[in-house]
Structure formats: structure tokens, C-alpha cells
Amino acid sequence: MQKIEDVDKVTVKISYLNQSYIFHLIAFWQVFIEDLLDYSLHLLRKKNFDEVMCKLLENSFKAKLRRFNTPSCANIDQLFKDTLGIEKISNSWNVLDGIQQLPKDLLKELLIARHQIAHTGKTNSLLEFNKNFEQMTALFKMAELMENELTEYISKLTKN
């Protein structure tokens, strides 16, 4: 009879939870980017921007979002350039303080980890609760900076 190895189930479960966290974090990041475009239409309509132009923008947004599948720095920049004419919205992250790595590197690391998990069931990245929380906090700050950049851009665009 073969001896069955005892598996530390707690370690396995924690590993799966940390991987799931990365999946959800990137999914919510992508949803935020998509919602930010919707928010720009809301701001334009609120400032009485031409309704025909808003409808054209909305159709353009929908077409661009259908092709937006990885919320990387380059893809986010391209999306906002193609839809609103904002050059390198990711530059808004340059003022981010209090995180251990550059925002663009952090996002790249998260996307690589998500890709590895999705295609191999594991990642080379160290996944642990505190690090995951720090990364989530950094993405939240990056999102806030992008929203501020967008709001300022729309305000300048609609100034009479």
C-alpha cells in the first residue's frame, strides 16, 4: 500500500485565496477604467456639452471598450488617447507617494501575476495578505489620481 503524503491544507487554501485576490483586484481595476470613461460622459453632459457629440463619444467608447481586455499602462493610455484625446493619463500616477515601487512597475507586476495564475495556476510573485493589501491601496490611489486628471481635463475642455 502506498503512503499518502499529508498536505498542509491551510497553506494551500491561503495560496488560493491570495491568487483569487489578485484576480479580483485586476478585474476591479479594469471595471474602474471602464467606469471612468462613463463618468467622463456624465461630466460632459453635466456641463451641457453638445448632446450629439456626447452620443458620438459614447459610441466610440463602446467600440474601444470591446477591444480593451488588459488594463495595462500602455492600454489605458491608448484608450484615453483614442476616446478623449488625453495624452498619457498614466502620467498622473507620477505624484504617487507612499508606495514601495513605481506605479507602472506595480501594475505590470500585478498583470504578470494574474496572467501566470490564469494560465499555469501559480505565479512567481510573492503573494501574501499584507503585500496584496498594499497593492490594492496603491491601485486605489492611482485610480483617484486618474479621476482627478480626467475631471480637470473635462473642466478645461468645457470652459467657455
C-alpha positions, 0 to 999 in steps of 0.5 A: 500500500502506498503512503499518502503524503499529508498536505498542509491544507491551510497553506494551500487554501491561503495560496488560493485565496491570495491568487483569487485576490489578485484576480479580483483586484485586476478585474476591479481595476479594469471595471474602474477604467471602464467606469471612468470613461462613463463618468467622463460622459456624465461630466460632459453632459453635466456641463451641457456639452453638445448632446450629439457629440456626447452620443458620438463619444459614447459610441466610440467608447463602446467600440474601444471598450470591446477591444480593451481586455488588459488594463495595462499602462500602455492600454489605458493610455491608448484608450484615453488617447483614442476616446478623449484625446488625453495624452498619457493619463498614466502620467498622473500616477507620477505624484504617487507617494507612499508606495514601495515601487513605481506605479507602472512597475506595480501594475505590470507586476500585478498583470504578470501575476494574474496572467501566470495564475490564469494560465499555469495556476501559480505565479512567481510573485510573492503573494501574501495578505499584507503585500496584496493589501498594499497593492490594492491601496496603491491601485486605489490611489492611482485610480483617484489620481486618474479621476482627478486628471480626467475631471480637470481635463473635462473642466478645461475642455468645457470652459467657455 
